[in-house]
Amino acid sequence: MSSKWNDNDYHPYADEYYPLSKHYGGPGAAGLMKKTGIKGLIVHITDGNSLLSSLKTTWENRAASAHFAVDKGGTIAQYIPLSQRSWAVDGWKVDNLWYSVENVAVHGETLTDMQIRMNGYLLAWLNGEYGVPLKLAATPDDSGLSYHAMFTKSKPCPGKPVIAQLQDIVDAAVGLNGG
């Protein structure tokens, strides 16, 4: 696999790009997304108030990554080509079928209105691009909008306050699609 991004590897809503050069989610390291079976978007939090640019270094030095991150002001950054999977949940079975978005927040915080809106843009894009339903995923085998802790009991990510906001993200995506 090439370490260069193809033109269709860039997300249309991303404002900033910090391509990972090494580690599990870096180009060519984790493998390709199963584009014919995309299930949806998994919401995470950074559990810190990191700058989007500093997440690149963090992820290149530990077993973690996500395709996108959204800061509190609503800026979206992209770290991994859309054709390649992240190492956000397991690096393989789950990450092969789900895109992941980290939101700058500390455990126990809620997302800002702009974070909800931009997560909605990502979900609406997945709906248009892959037919991902604009709904909450009820189980790990379902499709739609999900959250990290649904797939693993070892991580409380993104926390109850953010989980309580997931329907707001779905509603934002529905509004963008004219529903």
N, C-alpha and C positions, 0 to 999 in steps of 0.2 A: 504494500500500500504506500502510496505517495504521502509525503508530509505536506504537500501543497493542497490548498483548498480549491475545489472546483467552483465555478460561478454559482452553481445552485446549492452550495454548502453554506451560503450566507443567509441569515434570516432577514426578511424585509423590515422588521420592526427594530432590529438591533441598532443602538446608537453608537456603541463602542465595541471593539474587538480586541481580545487578548488571547490569541491562539496558544494553546498549550504545546510546548515543544517536547516534553517528556512526561512520563508517568502514565498511569492507566487510561486516562481519557485523552491523552495526546494523540495527534494524527498517527494512525497506523498501529497504535498500541492495544486498544481494547477490541477492535473489530468493527464490523459494519452493522448498522441498524437493519432490522428486518422490515424494510419499508412497505412491504405488502401486508403487514399485520400490526401496524402502529395502534396501540391501545389508548394512548392519551398522554396526559401531562401529570407529573408527580411534583407536588409542592414541598419545598424544604425551606428551612431557615439556616442562616449562617451561624447562629448562636454567638454572634459578635457584631460589632458595628464596623466591619471592615469596609474599606474603599473597594470598589469594583476592581481596580487595577491590582490591588494587593492579593486578591483571591488567586490570581495566576500563580504567584510564588507559593502560596499555601498549598494549592492543589498539586503543584509539581514536586512538592516535598512530602506528600503523604497520599495514602490510597483513597483519594476522593476527587470528585469533579462533578460538574453539571454542564449541560449545554449552555444554559443561560443563568444570569443573576440579575436581580432588579434591586436597585437601591431605593431608599425611602422617598426620593423625589420622583421615582418612576423611570429612571434611566435603565435601559436594558443593555447588558453586555453579553456577548457570545464568546465562548471559550473553545468549543469543539465543533468541527464541521457537522452539518446536519446528517451527513451520510454515515457518521461514525458514532458509536455508543459511548456514553459516559460511564463513570464508575461512581454512580450516585447511590445505588442500593446494593447491587451484587456484582456489577461488572459483566454480567452474562445474561442469565435467563430473564430477569426483570428489565434490566437496562437495554436489552436487545429490542424491546417492544415499546418502551416508554421514553419520552423526552422528560428531562428534569429541569426545574427552575429553582435556584436558591434565591431567597429573599433576605436582604440585610435586615436582621432583627435578632434580638436576644430572646432566649426562651422565656415565655410568659408574656411577651409583647404581642400586640395585634399588628397586622399589616396596615400600612397607610392607605388612604383612598387611591393614591397613584399606583401603589403596588397592586392593589386589587384590580385596577383598570388595566395595567400592563399584563398581568397574568391572564386577564380576560382576553386581551389581544392575542396572546400566545395560544390560548385554548381555541379561540375563533379561527386562527390560522390553521391549527391542526384539524379543525372541522372542515375547512375548505380544501385543505391539501390532502387529507387522508380519510375524511369522513368520520372522524372521531366525534361521538355524540356529545352534545352540549348538556351534560348531566354529571352528577356525582357518581363515581364508581362505587358500587356497594361492597365489592369484594376484590381481592387481588386479581381474580380472573375476569372481572368486568372491564368495561371501557369507560372513558370519560375523564373527569378530574379526580385525582387521588392525592394521597399524602404519604410521606415516607414511612411513618409508623404502621401503616396498613400492611406493609410487606415484611416488617421485622419487629419483633417485640423488644429488641435490645436498644432501640432508639426512640425517645419520645418526640422526635422531630415530626412536625413543626410546632407541637404543643397545642393544648386545647383551645387557647384563644384564636389561633390561626385556623384550626380545624373548624371552629364555629363560623369562620368567614368564607369557607369554601363555596357555599351556595351564592354568596355575593359575587365571587369570581365567575361562576357559571352564569349568573344573571347579567353580568357585564358582557360576557361573550354572546349571550343571546341578544342583548341590545345592539351589539355591533353587527349582528347578522340580520337585523331588522325584525327580530321576533319579539 
